Amino acid sequence: MSDVTNHSSAEFTDALTKVPAVTLGFWIIKILATTFGETAGDTLSMSFNFGYLLSSAIFVAALGLFVAWQIRASRFRPFLYWATIIDSTTAGTTLADFATRSIGIGYAGGWLLLLVSLLSALAVWRSAVRRQRQWHRFEVVI
């Protein structure tokens, strides 16, 4: 059992080395990044007339690349971290705009769609964590 605990503790420590300290500076940068993301989404979808669907596809594809790069990073890389944060807010904004404006379900429908999506993602994550814990317990028994 101690192997599982030590392994999980090491993974937790490794994960912490990939995120910045949550300080006042963090929150200032986070607010600016969110605002920048909102503006970037509107620029692509409205100013360049790409529309919400194409803009969402572009930002979601970029987010996939940033997240993969972030997961593979061996340590905290500020540019990569903040690029991922900015792109996640941009992708989220354009997806919300697509749901509320292009699909035509309005803000209440968009809110409900995003709530169901968020709860589904959390359920999948929780299930994955449980499977991982069960696998570690199985490894210890063997």
Secondary structure, DSSP 4 states (H G I P E B T S, - for coil): -HHHHHHHHHHHHHHHTTS---SHHHHHHHHHHHHHHHHHHHIIIIIS--HHHHHHHHHHHHHHHHHHHHHH-SS--HHHHHHHHHHHHHHHHHHHHIIIIIS--HHHHHHHHHHHHHHHHHHHHHHHHHHHHHHHHHHHH-
